[in-house]
Amino acid sequence: LAYIEEKEIVSYARHSQFPHQFCACPNSKTSKRRFVREILAQLEKDNKQIKNNLFICGLKGRVVRQREW
């Protein structure tokens, strides 16, 4: 799922008629996940490839760390 945009997952779930579950978490509106999502949305306005670039950087970092072992 890391390779798929959330909007595509939501679209597929609706198309497949999966039951919708609401988040009852009291911190859902102030979570770090939401905060990062908002930052990425802002960054995407200037660079449409920001998510892809960050993902690639993460993969490169993982390869470097594995070689250091």
C-alpha positions as CSV (number, residue, x, y, z in Angstrom):
1,L,0.0,0.0,0.0
2,A,3.0,2.3,0.3
3,Y,3.1,2.6,-3.4
4,I,-0.6,3.7,-3.8
5,E,-2.0,7.1,-3.2
6,E,-4.7,7.2,-0.4
7,K,-7.3,8.7,-2.9
8,E,-6.9,5.6,-5.1
9,I,-7.4,3.3,-2.1
10,V,-10.5,5.2,-1.1
11,S,-11.8,5.1,-4.7
12,Y,-11.3,1.3,-4.9
13,A,-12.9,0.8,-1.5
14,R,-16.0,2.7,-2.7
15,H,-16.1,0.9,-6.0
16,S,-15.9,-2.4,-4.2
17,Q,-18.6,-1.3,-1.7
18,F,-16.4,-2.0,1.3
19,P,-18.2,-0.8,4.5
20,H,-17.0,2.6,5.7
21,Q,-15.7,2.9,9.2
22,F,-15.4,6.2,10.9
23,C,-12.4,7.1,13.0
24,A,-13.4,7.5,16.6
25,C,-9.9,8.5,17.8
26,P,-10.1,11.8,19.7
27,N,-6.8,12.9,18.3
28,S,-7.6,12.3,14.7
29,K,-7.9,16.0,13.9
30,T,-4.6,16.9,15.6
31,S,-2.5,13.8,14.9
32,K,1.1,13.9,13.5
33,R,-0.2,11.9,10.5
34,R,-2.6,14.6,9.6
35,F,0.0,17.3,10.2
36,V,2.5,15.6,7.8
37,R,-0.3,15.1,5.3
38,E,-1.0,18.8,5.3
39,I,2.7,19.6,5.0
40,L,3.0,17.3,2.0
41,A,-0.1,18.9,0.4
42,Q,1.6,22.3,0.7
43,L,4.9,21.0,-0.7
44,E,3.0,19.4,-3.6
45,K,1.8,22.8,-4.7
46,D,5.4,23.7,-5.6
47,N,6.7,20.3,-6.6
48,K,4.3,17.7,-7.9
49,Q,6.9,14.9,-7.5
50,I,7.6,15.6,-3.8
51,K,6.1,12.3,-2.6
52,N,7.9,10.3,-5.2
53,N,11.2,12.1,-4.4
54,L,10.9,11.5,-0.7
55,F,10.0,7.8,-1.3
56,I,13.1,7.3,-3.5
57,C,15.3,9.0,-0.9
58,G,13.9,6.7,1.7
59,L,14.7,3.7,-0.4
60,K,18.2,4.9,-1.0
61,G,18.7,5.5,2.7
62,R,17.6,1.9,3.4
63,V,20.1,0.5,0.9
64,V,22.9,2.6,2.4
65,R,22.0,1.4,6.0
66,Q,21.9,-2.2,4.9
67,R,25.4,-2.0,3.3
68,E,26.8,-0.5,6.5
69,W,25.9,-3.7,8.5
